[in-house]
Structures are given as C-alpha cells and as structure tokens.
Amino acid sequence: MSLPASEPIPLPEEELPPARRRRLRRMVIPEHHDEQSAFLDDLGERTTPGAEFFLSALLAGLVTGIALMLDSPALVVLAALLAPFMAPVLGMGVAGVAGSTGFLLRSLVSALIGGLIFFLTGTLTGIPARLFVLNGWVQLSYLLRLDGFSLLLLSLGTVFSTVLLARSTHQRPLVSSVAMAYALFLPLGAAGYGLTSGVPLPWYNGMVVFLIGLAVAALLGAITLVILGLRPLNGLSYLFTGAYMTIVVTALVIWLSGGIPTIQLPEMTPAQLPQAPAQVSAGSQPSPTPAELSATPSVSPTVTLTATATPTRTLIPTNTPTMTVTPQPTPVWARINVKGSNGAVIRAEPGYNAAIVKSLLNGIIVEVLSDVATADGATWVKIRTADGVEGWIVRNLLATATPAPGW
C-alpha cells in the first residue's frame, strides 16, 4: 500500500510543457528557497530583454549616426530617448547578487548584442559622411570622451533605475534608463561612426567608454541591491562583484594615469593667431612701396685725367656691388566662416575624398596662398595655418576683407 505524498513531486524538466521549460531556463534561481530567491527571480524576469530591446537599439543607433553626421545636439538627445530600456545591464547587477552564472552570461550577451547594433549602425552612417563637407564633430568628441561627468551621469542613472526597479513591480524606470543609454550605447555608435567617416579622432575610445561603463553599472547595481537588503546568496555573488570592482578600479587607475587618450577640439590661443599688419600713425615714415623697393641704387664710376708733364695715369673704376630687393607679395588673410556649423576641415588635396589634414573652428585666421584648383564641382584654395600646416579648403568657406588675387 502506497501513502500519498505530503507535497507534490515536481516533474522532470523534460516532461514539462515547452512554455514552462523556457521560463525555467530564464529564471535566475530555478528553485526558490526563500522569499529573497523569489524576489531575485522576479527581478531577473523583468530584466530579461525581449525583441523590442533590439528593435529600439536599431532605431536609436540610426538616429545616433544621423545626429553625428549633422553634429546636432537635439538629435543626440532624441537618440538617447529612443534607446531601449537598459534591462540586460541591470540584469548583470541582479546576477551579481544572486550568483547565477547562466543569468550573468545571458545578460552580458544581450548587452553586447545591443551595443553591437549601435556600433554597426554608426559605421553605416559614417560611410556617406565621407562624401559631404562635415558640419563638425563636437557631439562626436563628447561621446568619445571619458570624463567624470559621464561617469557621474551613468552612476546616477544606474542607482535610480535599480532602486525604482526593485520598489515598483509594474513600471520600468525609463527616465533614468535614458542616462544609462547615453553613457553606454551612444559612445559605441560614435565609435562606429568615427571608424568609417575618416574623422581624425580615436574612434576606439567609444569602445573603452562602453566596457568601463558596463562594469561600473554592474557594480553599482549589485551594491544598490545589497543596500536595499538583498544579501549575496553564495560564493559566486562575491566573486562576480569582486570582478566588477577589479575592472572598475583598474580602468580608473589607467584613466587617471593618462593611459586613455583625451579628446579635445582643435583650438588656437590668441598668441597663435597671425598678427595684422601694423597701421601707420601720423608723423611716422610710411613703408616703402614695392616699386621703391625694386629701385636699384648704383654709383657711377668717375675717371679723372690730369694733364702734366709727367706721364698721364688713368684711374680704373672699381666695381660697386648692386643691391637688389625682391618684393614679396602682400599676404592675404582670411577667417573660417561656415554658416550653419562651427568649423571646417582642410584636406591634403583638392576634393571631398582627399585625406583630412586638420580641423578648424569658425573665426580662426589662416593665410590664403596663391594656389587655386577646381574639383568635385567646387573651387578649392590652398591655405596655411598659424602653425605652418598647409591644406586645401572650399573657397566659399572663407571670409576675406578683400578678394584674394586670382579669385
């Protein structure tokens, strides 16, 4: 005679319905030992990304590339708003507390796939950017830069998102997730755009910013959950959290020691700007004109004949050196004046596909040389910067007081 069991005997996993098996594999802790385990499993389910995560990443990545092409801060903000909810990044913090290797790998892979979508869309939008005159790369330099403000924005977004996710079981903290997306995914889009657009900035900085930010977010998410009262469940919890902390501390040491290159827009100090020709004040001697400089002073030799009883001697004139002053053309100065943008680039040869030599902001003074060429339907002139760099620029992007010779 068999006695009824006091508790139902769980079925083996292979005998469960397909939907039940899939949910069991997604669970952070398959067997709920206490209330905390059930709560962590609920957090894991809410931080598991769905198809909308990857679709939103695709849309936001395209907007990011267009924003960088137009150098538009408004479109950068729009891209951050369209970015997906940073569920897998928050899930890495949950996996750190729960000590679940499987859930950590799923969250990490999902975050990397989302970042890869941003990177690939950035590379696609960077290719056509080589065919046009760029408006500038102020927004690109901001996204590729690792600084304290970006880390602060990411830290606040992670802490608030984790707290709101743990306190509310029905709503996602979308507002604070925008700050996380701006500091994590948009730099990857900037890295892809910088790789294919030819902009002379270290595009790989975007990948460094993403990896460091990912470790910072996972560490802060796990610490926030511990502060909220969720204790680490096993030894893997301490191992994962320690790994997060090691990566963050190592990256910060490298950053503070100058190992990560800093990005700055090219600027010129007032001392580097060319000085305008000095004006002639009243009472002073005017500068000689080119015609006066070209005059060649000469001394005519004198021959003296003396009639005496003695033999006549003729003085042989000596050669007088002739001084010739070659007049130099008056340099023509111009300033960068690009309407609707903050600067322009100069290239090694005439043409939009030529290599970029340097970027110049609006208002910078340059010397216009005599070389003029026509390429790609535009008139190009050769210029020289204050630090001696020469290159070609579209003539319409310069403003001069008087037209240069040959214009």
Number of C-alpha atoms within 10 A of each C-alpha: 3 4 5 7 7 6 6 7 7 8 8 8 12 8 10 13 9 11 8 12 14 11 11 15 13 17 21 27 22 13 11 14 9 8 9 15 18 17 16 22 22 16 22 27 16 19 21 20 22 11 7 11 19 20 15 17 26 23 17 28 33 21 25 33 31 21 22 29 25 17 21 19 14 9 18 23 16 14 27 23 18 19 31 24 25 27 25 27 28 30 30 32 31 33 31 30 28 29 23 20 16 15 24 23 15 18 25 18 13 21 24 18 14 25 24 19 23 31 27 20 25 31 23 18 25 26 16 12 21 18 12 10 13 19 19 23 23 16 17 30 23 16 26 28 21 24 12 9 10 19 19 13 16 25 21 17 23 28 20 17 27 28 16 16 20 17 11 10 11 8 10 19 19 18 13 21 25 25 23 29 25 22 27 28 34 29 32 35 36 32 29 27 30 30 20 18 21 16 23 14 18 16 26 16 23 27 21 19 26 22 16 20 24 25 23 22 27 27 28 22 29 29 20 22 21 14 11 13 9 18 15 19 15 13 11 17 22 16 14 24 24 14 15 23 17 14 16 20 15 11 21 15 12 11 15 9 9 10 11 17 11 15 16 11 14 9 11 14 7 9 8 13 14 15 11 7 8 6 7 10 8 7 6 7 8 10 9 9 9 14 8 11 14 14 12 10 9 10 9 8 11 10 9 9 10 10 9 7 6 7 8 10 10 10 11 10 10 8 9 10 9 10 11 11 12 10 12 8 7 8 12 17 22 21 19 23 21 17 10 8 16 18 21 22 22 25 21 16 19 23 20 19 15 13 18 17 16 17 17 22 20 16 15 21 24 23 18 24 18 14 12 18 15 12 12 10 8 15 17 23 23 22 23 17 19 16 11 10 12 20 22 26 25 23 18 13 17 21 16 14 9 9 11 14 10 7 9
